[in-house]
Structure formats: structure tokens, C-alpha cells
Amino acid sequence: MRFIIQYCICAAIVFLEVLLYNWKLRHMNVFKNNTFLDYVLIAFFANLLDIVRCAFLMTLSVKNYKAAIVFTGLYYSFLVNLPVFFALYGYSLVSDSQNRLSKVSVFVKVLLVLPVFITLLFIWVSIFLPFPKISLAFYDAENNRIVNSYFSFCVLYVCSYFYTLIGLVNVITYRKNMDRGELIRFVTILISINCTVMAQKNIPNVRFLTFAISMTCLTLSFYIQKPDAIYNSDLGVFNFKGFQMVINHFFAIKKKFSLISIVMDDVSFYESALGRKEKENLEACIINTLNQKFKKNCSVFRFSYGNYALVIKDNKMIDAEMAMDYIKNQIDMRWGFSSMELDLTFRTCVIIAFQDVSSYDEIIDLIDYFSLNKKFKTKSLSATSMDLSKLHSKSYLEKAIHDGLKNNRFEVYFQPLYSVKDNKLDGAEALIRLRDEEGNFVSPEDFIPIAEKNGTIFDIGKFVFTNVCDTLSKINLNDYNIHKIDINLSVVQCIQEDMYKQLIMIRNNYNIPSNYLNLEITETSTINSPEVLLKNMKHLEDDGIELSLDDYGSGHSNISYILSLPFKMIKIDKGIVWKAFETQRADIALKATIDMMKSLGMKIVAEGVETEEQSKRLIELGCDYLQGYYYSRPIDCQSFLNLMKK
């Protein structure tokens, strides 16, 4: 028979590309990656054996028929293992799959392996028995051909479809523990391969089966494995997503390991002092030095510029103490680099899994705590020697936030604003308050940064804005001396593309006139995301909502933002106000600031007014509104309404 093997040759090229693209993932030693590489390797060798087998069959003779039979047996041995490993790969896509697999009894595992074992045994026994009706490959000397029996193919198909069914049942059973996109692709590929198998049976001389399998491997590589998403090829190092995958895998299988957090001091200086190219070259040198020593025995990860980690598996090749000594002697030193000499300094912290931490989240919290706190100036320390009270405080705050949202423990308090022109209170600033499960207040200065980091700030911000609108909608505004309520916007809220839509929709739902609302935006917001902020502000201004710049003077002031963004009011930070009553220079600066803002047509609010002296001086300087304990502390909603009605 004449075979068309061009498809096999193309398949070999595709398999090599997939292997080269994914081979770097073998260092991670993760169940999902290892299973995928095993599947591709088996398919690759099956493809090569098919080429060799076809070559023998096309030149078949009495002299080489035994070789043809052996290569036929090898080809089908590899081919019958493909559905086994594909089903196993599908199972690896289930979250916590290896931990689940470790709980399966030995008896069940034997039952699962038994069909492929029997099939392999049948392949190699049948080809050496003189029974053409059951043999997988029997030489017919009279017609000079290799005979494949119908019975042998039935055995192969039964085995293959058994594992295909196992794979399908697994993904259906654990579909809730799989990514939806991965689930759809896996099932689609499973169906397409089985259709290709049937087509190959009907057109045996055109060898396209392994080519179809190679294309499925390419699809899995691009859309499920995604090596570039977890590996930085330019630097030759795994990124944070790769770190997450490895750590979760180790915790799932309860594998002991140690981790070294490596933090470079003065990162911001080097980022600004070196040009982009030199900065990248410096980091490449650092990572290359780490890889040369550690790549064979542990994994190197990059979180950000100057922030790295080593994950050391529990073995005798290398330990945390050796690694920290190497970093101290080879990394933390004077570097001769691009005609410059740089004194790079690194801090390291060793974390022992199942001793210092017991979950992925605890590791991340500990790394953040170590890397962001420069008080840990010791070159090398262990997690057990650190004061973790602040870290535990973070866990308490996160719990308080989530419980507060779930159990309605958030409240809105109001701090009245004094109008200099009207000589009375005529509005307030809405302030968020949170109680823990014991009823104690949690400081906003503590929980707001945490909420901004974990994303709950969106729910908190929506709660405040909705609460204010709800409060105003339940009263007759003419009976209260309320002209405006100031509402703070978080930095994170300001960079939402559709922020203005959410706020305007809430205001419309409660039918609140827009002129009663003033949104206070911090200076930091304007610096971080001017384009997005400008778009949001334009839409809010068009809706009639007033906008003011909050905490002016507390951040990196930039007059260009004040000139380019539609602010109508400036709120001067209390720190500037207090300083003006301590030194003459600060008083002059405050007066100049107020004069400049007034010249620009801005209204001025001064925060932190606590004494009569401060009040008189700020009125003298031209402030329009005053806010502080001198007039009122923040009070609950009902107390505020009672006060304003008087």
C-alpha cells in the first residue's frame, strides 16, 4: 500500500514547536504541565513511529517484515496511551486535582490502569502468534503484506473509547472546579479527535491522525497552557502567575518547601536614575546570576522590578541557608555594570511552608509585609523572627471589611460644614464608619487602604453614595438647611471607566437634584489617572454634580491638574492648616495658596478647624467654608438631621 506521510512530517514539526515552547515549564514540576508534556511526547513518538512503520510497509519484503511488525506494535502501543494521558490531562485542569488523585484508593487506580495494561499485553502477544484473525500485525507471505485483524482493532477501539469516556465523565463531574473556557476547549478537542480516528480508519493510506493530534496540542498550548503568561522569555524567569500556580500546587499535594523573598532596596532610585535599556539590562544580570546557581534545584520567580523569590523543594541538593549565603555573597554587592559601579543592596527573608505559613494567601501577606516595610533592614532574616502583629492586623481588617459588607456593619456619619457667607452650618461631608463583630469602630485610615487593595472599595464607595442619596430622598430638603453633601471618591474608583454611569444612575434612581452633591477627589487620583479621571469628571459636571479637589497640599501638588480639570472647590488639608499656626513661613504659604485659588474662581474649604483662633484667621484669609471639631465632630445620620433642622 502506498502511504501519504506528508501530514506526519508536518505533525513532527508542529510537535517540536510545541515541545520547545512548553519545555521551560518542566522546571515548575506542576501536575498540569507535566501531564501535558507527557501527552505531547507520547504523540510525538507515535508520529515518528508511524513514519518509520509506513516506510517499512511501502518497501515490505521477507527480509524486513519482522521490523515492520515490531514498529507497528510500537506505534499502536504509543497510540493507545494517548487517550489515557489526554484523560489525565483533562483531570489535571480540575482545581486541586492532584490532591484529589492522592485520595483515590490503590484498588481504583489499578482498575483504571488495567484496560491499557491488558491492551498493551495483547498487542505484543498477538503480533508473535500465528493467528491472523486476532493478530494486530501478521505477515501474509503469499500476498507480501501485513494483515491487521478486525478483532485487534476492536480491542484498540474499546480501550481508547474507555479512556475517552473516563475523561468526559471527569470533566462533567468536576465542571464547577474548571475554568469554563478550558472545559469547552477540552470537550471540543475530545470530540474532534474521535471524529478524526473514525476518518483515519476509513482512509488508512492518508496518515493525518497524528497531524490532527499535533494541532490539538498547539491549541492546548496557546489557549490553556499559555507559557508566555507565566514565563518571561526575555528575562528567562517565571512571573507572579507562575509563582501562584506552583505554590498552590505544593500546598494541594502537601509538599514541603521553603521560600526566600528577595527585595532590592532603593528600587525607585534605580528605576529613575537608569534609562529603560540599562534598567532592563541590570535586571537581566541579576536574574541570570540567580538562575545560574538555583535553576537546577529550585525555581526563580519575578514579582516586579527588584522583587524576586526562590522556591526550594524539600531535598538535599540545596537548602535555604545555602541560598541566603549565596545571595549575600554574590548578589548583595558592588556591581560593575555598563561603565558604572552600583552598590546594590538586597534584603532576604526565608519562609518555611507548614511551619511559618499554611496557605498561599498567608505567603502573599507575609511577602508583602516584608517587602513593603523597610524597617526589616536586616540582610537575612526568617519569618519566625519577625513581629507579625501588623500582619495579623491586616487579616483582622480584611475580615472586618468582608463581615461589614455582609452583615451591614458599615455606617455613614456626617461632619457639618460651616458657611462663612451665611454664618451657619449648611452642609456636611459624608464619612464611612465600620464596626467589627464586637461593635468596636475600625479606623478608616486602617481599613480604606486594605479595601482599595482587595477591591472591596467599590462596594464601600457605592454604599456611601447610595446611603447619602437615600437619606436626602427621605426628607423635605426645604425643612433642613442642607445645601450640599460632600462625598469622597477613592483613588481606585476614579480609574473606573464607567464610574460616572454608576453614580448618575444611583442619583437618578433616588431623584436627587445634582446640585446637592459634591464629589471630593484626592490629589493622588489626579496624578495617577488624569485621562480616565477627566472623562469621568466631564460627564459628572455635565450632569450638574459639583467637583472638588480633596486634601490639597497633602500629596504631590501639580497646578496643571487644577487648571485642566473642572474643579469648583479646593479643600485644604488639615496638616497645612495646622502648620500655618506654628510657623510664619507656613502662614505665608497658606495665605498665598488661598489668594491664588480665589483668583482662579475656586471656593475654599479649610479642614481641621479646632479652635476659635483658627476659625477667625481662616475667615480673615478668605476661606468660604470651615470644617472641624470646633464646629462639630462627625455624627450619625439622625443627629446630623436634628442639628440641621434647628
N, C-alpha and C positions, 0 to 999 in steps of 0.2 A: 504493500500500500504506500502511496505517495503522500507524505505529510507536509502541510504548510506550517512551518515553525516560526515564521516571521513575528507572529504575535508573542511567542515565547521569548524571542530575542528582545523585543520591545519591553516585555514584562521584566526581564532581568535588569534592564537599565532603570526602570521605574523602582524596582525593589532596592537597588543600590542607592538611588537618590533618597528614598525613604529612610533606609538604614543610616546613611551618612547624616541626614537631617535630624534624626532622633537618637543617634548613638550617644550623644553627650548626656542624655537623660539617665543612662545606666548608672552614673555616679550617685544618683539620688536613692537608688535601691528601694523604689516605691512599687507596690504590687501592681498598680495600673500600668506603669511604664514598663516594668519587667515583662508582664504578660503580653503587652503589645509588641515588644521587641522579639519575644519568643515566637509569636504568631507570624511576624514578618519573616524571621529567619527560616522557619519551617516552610512557609510558602515559597521563599526564595530558593531553597534547596530542592523542593518539589519541582519547581520550574526548571532548574538546571538538569535534574534527573529526567524530566520529560524530554528535554532537548537531546540528551545522550541516548535515551531509550528510543526515540524516533530515528536517530541516526543509525542505530543498530538494526531497527526493524526495516529501514529502507534498503539496507545492504545485507539482509539476512542470508546466512548460509549455514551449512553443517558445522563449520569451524567456530562461528561466533554466536550461535543460538543460545548457549548457556549464559553468556554475558548479557544477551538481550533479556533473558528470563530474570536474571538477578536484578538488572536495572529496572525492569518492570515491577518487580517486588518492592524494590526500594522506593520507587516513585509512588506506588499506591500506599506504602507504609507511611510516607510523609503526608500524602494527600488525606488519608483517613484521620490523621491527627489534627488537621486544620479545623474542622468543626468543634473538636474538643477545646482547642485553645481559643477559638473565637467565642465559644460559650463562656469560657473562663474570663475572657476579656470583658464581655458584657457584664459579668458578675462583678468585675473589678470597678466598674463605673458606679456601682451602688455604694453610697456613703457607708463608711465603717465596714467595708466588705471583708477585709482580711480578719478583722476581729470576729465577725460572724462565722467566717470559714473555720476559724480555730475552735469554735464551739461545736462544729459538726462532728458526730461520733466517727470512730475509725471504721465501724461497720458500714455506715452510709458512704463514706469515702471509697471503700473497697467496691461497693455496689456501683458507684459512679464510674470507677476506673475499669471495672470488669468487662464491659462491652468492647472497649477499644483494645484491651489486652487479648480477648478472645479473637477479635478480628485480625490483629497482627499475627497471632499464632496461626490462624487459618491461612493467612497469606503465605507464610513461609513453609508451612507444612504442605499446602496444596500444590505449590509450584514444583515440589520434588516428588510428587506422587503421580504415577502413570494413569491418572483418571481424568481424561479431557472434559468430562461432563461436570466436574466440580472444581477443576483447577483454574486458578486465576490466570496462569500463563503456561500453556502446554505447547510444545513444539510439534507441529504436524509436518513430518519429514516428507510425506508424499506431495504435499502442496507447498512446501517450504514457507510456512507461515506460523505465527504464534496464535494459538487459539485461546480466547477468553470465554469462559463458560457463563451462561446466563445465571447459574446458581451463585457463582463467585461475586458477580456484580450485585446480586440481591443482598448478599452478606454485607458488602461495602455500603450500599444504599441504606440498609437498615441501621447500620452503625452510625452513618453520617446524619441521618434524619433523627435518630435518637438524641444525639447531642444538640442538633438544631432545635429540637423540641425543648430540651432542657434549658438551652439559652433563652428561648422565647418565654418559657414559664417563669424563669428567674426575673427577667426584666419586667414582666407583667406583675409578678408578685411584689417586687420592690420598686415599682414605678414611682412611688411617692418619695423614695430616697435617691432618685436620679434626677439629673438635670433634664428638663423637658426636651431641649434641643438634642442632647446626646441620646436620649431614649428614641426619638423619632429617627435619627440617623442610623442608629444601631439596627432597629427593626427594618428600615428600608433596605439597608445593605444585606441583612439576613435574607430577605425575600429575593433580592436581585441575584445573590449568589446561587440560591437554589434554582432559580429560573435558568441561570447560566449552566448549571450542572445538567439539567434536563436537555438544554440545547446542545451541549457538548456530546451527550450520549447519541443524539440523532445525527450529528455531523462530526464523527470521530477523527476524520483526517485533518480538519482545521483546528489547530490547537490554541483556542482562545480562552480556555478556562482560567489558566494562571494569569493571563493578561487582565481579565476581569477582576481577579482577586487583587492584583497589583494596584488597580485603580481604586478598589475599596480601601486598600492600605493608605493610598495617597489621600483619599477623602478623610479617613480617620485621623491621619497625621495633621491635616490642615484645620479640621473643624472640632476635633476632640482633644488630641494630644497637645497641639499648639506649642511646640517647643520655644518659639520666639516669645511667647507670653510669659515664660518662666525662666528664660535664659537670655542673658545679654551677650550676643555673639561678639560684639565689638570689644568688650572687656573680658570675655571669657569667664563669666561668673553668673551664678543663679541670682535671681532677683527676689523681692519680698514674696511674690506669689509662690515661687518655688519653695521658699522657706516655710510658708504656711502649709503647703502640701506635705513636705517632709515631716514637720513637727506633728501635724495631725495624724499622719500615718504611724509615727513612732508611738504616740500615745494610744492609738487604736490597738496596736499589737502589743502594748505594754513593754516596749523595748527600751532598755536603759540607755541613756545618753547624757552627755554633758554639753553645755553650750557656752561659748565665750563671746560676750558682746565687746566689740572693738569700736571705740569712739575717738575720732581725731579732734583735738582741741583747735580753737581758732579757725573753724571751717569757713565762717563768713568772711574772714580776712583773706584767706587764700582764694576764695571764690571771686572776690572783688579785685584783689591785687594781681592775680594771674589772668591772662587772657583766656578765652574759651579753649583754644587749642592746647595751651600749656596746662590748663587745669585738667583737661581730659588726659593728657599725656602723664601727668603726675599720678592721677588715679589709676591709670593703666599699669604704671610701675608698681604701685602699692599692691594692687590685686595680683599682679604677676608674681611678686615676691611671696605673697600668701599661698598662691596656687602651687608654686614650686615645692614648697615644704609640705603642704597639707592635702593637696588634691587627691593623692592616692589613698589616704587613710580617713579623710573626713571631707565634708562639703563646705565650700566657702560661699557666703551669701552677701549681697549688697542691698542695703535698705535705701540708702541715699548717699550723697557725696560725703565721705568721711565717716560713714556709719555702716559697719560690717558685722558679720557674725560667723563663727565657726561652729559646726555641729559635729561632735565627735562621738562616734558609736562606741559602745562599751566593748572594747577589745584591748589586746596587749600591745598593739603596734604603736600607739601614741596615747598620752593622757593629757588632761587639762593643764597640769603643772608644766609639762614639757612644752606645750603650745604657748603658754603665757611667757615662759622664759625666752622662747624664740622671738616672740613679738617684742619683748623688751629689748633684746639684743640686736635684732635685725630690722625692725620696723620703726621703733621709737628711737630715732637717732637723727644725726645731721645728714641730710640728703644732698648729694651733688647732682644738680638737675638743671639741664639747659643753661649752662654757664652761670647758674645761681647755686647758692647754698642755703638750704631751707632747714630750719630746726623744727622738724615735725614732732609733735608730742601726742601720744595716744594713751587713753585710759582703757583698762580691760576689767571685765567682771565675769567670773565663772559662775554658771548656774547649773546645778545638778538636778536632772529630772527625777521626779518621785521622791526627792528629798527637800529641795527648795520650792519646787512648784509641782503641780499635779495636773495641769491642763494648759492648752495652747494660750487661752486668754490670760492666764497668770504669767506666762512667759512674756507676752507682749507688754503687759502692765509693768513688769519688772525691768524690761529693756528700756521702755520709755522713761521710767523713773530714774534709771541710771544715766541714760544718755542726755536727758534734759536738765539734770541737776548737776551743776558744776561744783557743788560742794563735795562731791566724791572726787577729790583731787588725787587720791592715792593711785599710783600707776596700776597696781594689780590688787584686786580685792575679790572676795567671794560674796555671794548673795547672803550667806548666813551672818556676815559681819556688818551688814547694812541695817540702818534704822528704817524699818518698813512701816512705821506708823502712818506716814503720809500715804504710802501705797494702799494701806488698808483703808485709809480715809477716802481714797478715790473709790474703792469698792462700795463703801457706805454711801457716798454721794450718788453713784450710779444707781444703786438700789433705791435710794430715796426718790430719785427722779422718776424711775420707772413705776414705783409704787404710787408716787404722787399723781402721775398721769392716769394710772389705772383706777385709783381709789379716790379721785377728786380731792387731793390734798393741796392743790395749788389754789392760791387766793390772789386777788388784785387789791392792793392798797393804793391810796391816793395821797400825794403830798401837795397841798394847796399852793397856788402861785399868787403872789401879791402884785396887783397892777398899780404902778406909781401914778399913772394918769388918773385912774378912777379912785385911787386911795382906798382900795378894798380888795379882798380876795375875789378873783373872777375865773378861776380855772384850777387845774391840777395836773400833775404828772402821774400817770398810771405806773405802778411798780409791782413787779411779780414777787410773791412770797410763797414759800414752801414749808410745810411741816412734815417731819418724819413720822414714823408709825407710833412714836411715843408722844406726839403732839408738840415737839420742840421745833422752833424755827431753824431753818437751814439758811445760811447767808447766801444771797445771790452772787456775791463775789467768789464763793466757792463752787456753787453748782452751775452757774452760767458757762464758764469755760469748758466744763465737762459735757454739758448739753450741746455746746457748739461742736465739740469733737465727735460725739457719738450720734449726732443727727437729731436728737430729741428737741433741739431748739426750735425746729419748725412747728412742732405740736405746741410747744410752750408759747411761741410768738402768736400762733393762731388763737390760742386760748385767751391771751391778754386782749388782742384786738376784738375778738368776739365778745368778751366779757364787758369791755367798755361800751361797745355798740348796744349790747343788751341792756346795760344799766341806763344809758341815755334814752333808749326807746321806751322804758317803763315809767318815765317821769314827764311831767309837763315842764319843758325847759324854761318857759316864761316865769315859772314859780321859783326857779333857782337862779342864782347869779353865776351860772356856768356858761362861759363864752367859748372855752376851748379846753380839750383834754390832750395832753402830750403823751404819745406812746412811743416807746423805744423800739428801734429795729436793730436786730442783731446783725453783726457783720456777715454771718452766713446767710441770713435771709436776704440781704442786699444783693448777693450774687446769684439769686434765683432768677432765671429768665422770665418767669411768669408771675413774679411776686405781685406786681400791680394788679393783675387779674384777680388773684385771690382776695386781696384787700378790698378792691372795689366791689366784688361780688358780695362779700360779707356786709359792707356798708349798705348796699342796695337792699339786701335781704331784711335788714333792720330799719330801713327807710330813715337813716340818719343824715341830716344835711352835712355835706362835706366840710363846710366852714367850721364845724365844731371839732374837727380832728386835725391834730398836728403830729406829724411823724418826725421823731428825732433820730438822726442818723449820725453815727460816730465818725470821727475823723479817719479812723483806720479804714472804714468802709470805702471812703472816697479814694484813698490811696491804693487799696488793693484791686478794686474792680471799677475803674471810672467809667468804662464803656457801658457795662451792664447796668450800673447804678444810674447813669444819665438816662438810659432808656426807661427804666422804671420810674425815675423822678418826673420825666416829661409826661408820662401817662397819668401819674398821680396828680401832677399840677393841673393837667387838662381837666381832671375830674373835680378840681376845686379843693383838694386836700393841701393844707399848708405843710411846708417842709422846713426843718431847722437843723443846723449843724450842732451836734451834741458834744460836750466835753472839749470845747475849743481850748487848745493850749496844752492838752494832756498827751498828745501824740506828736507825729511829725507834721507840723503845720505846713500847709502849702497854699499860698494865697491864690494860685491859679485855679484850684478846685473851687474855691469860694466864688471866684469871678465867673467861672464857666458853668457852675451848677445852680439851679434855681432856688437857692435858699432865701427865705424871707426873715429868718431869725437865727441868731447865734447865741448858744448857751455857753457861757464862760465857765470853765472847770473850777471847782471849789479850791483846788490847790493853788491856782493863780490868784484867786480872791484872797485867800488866807495869807499868801506870801506878800501881797500888797500892803498888809497891815504889820509886816515885820521889817521890811526894808524900804527905803525911799526909792531905790532903783526899780523895785518891783511895782511900786505905786505908780511911778512914771510910765512904766511899760503897760500897766493896766489902763491908765488914762489914754495913752496913745492908741491902744487897741480899740477901746470904746469909741474914740473920736473917729478912727478910720472906718469902723463898721457903720457908724451912724452916717458918715459921709457917703457910704455905699448904699444907704437906704435900708439898712438892716435894723431890726429890733433886737434889743439886747436883754438877755436873761442872765442874772448872776446867781450861781449856786452857792450853797454853803453859808448862807447868811445866818449867823448865830447870835449876834449882839446888836444893840441899838446903834453903837458906833459904826459898825459895818454897814448897817442899813442906811444911815444918814450919808455916809461917804459915797456909797454906791449910787444913791439917788442924786447926789451932787455931781457925780461923774457922768450922769445921763442914762443910767440903766432904765429900761422900760418895765421889767419885771424882776422880782426878787423871790428867791426860794430858799428855804432853810428852816432850821429848828426855831429860829426867832419867831417865825410866823406859825409854824405847825410841823410836828413830826408826821411821817406817813401814818395814815389812819385807815381803818377798814371802811368799806363802801358806805354802810349805813351812817357811821359817824360823820363821814365826809358830806353826805347829803343833808344831814341835820345841820351841820355847820354852814353849808352854803345857803340853806333855806333861811337861816337867821339873817 
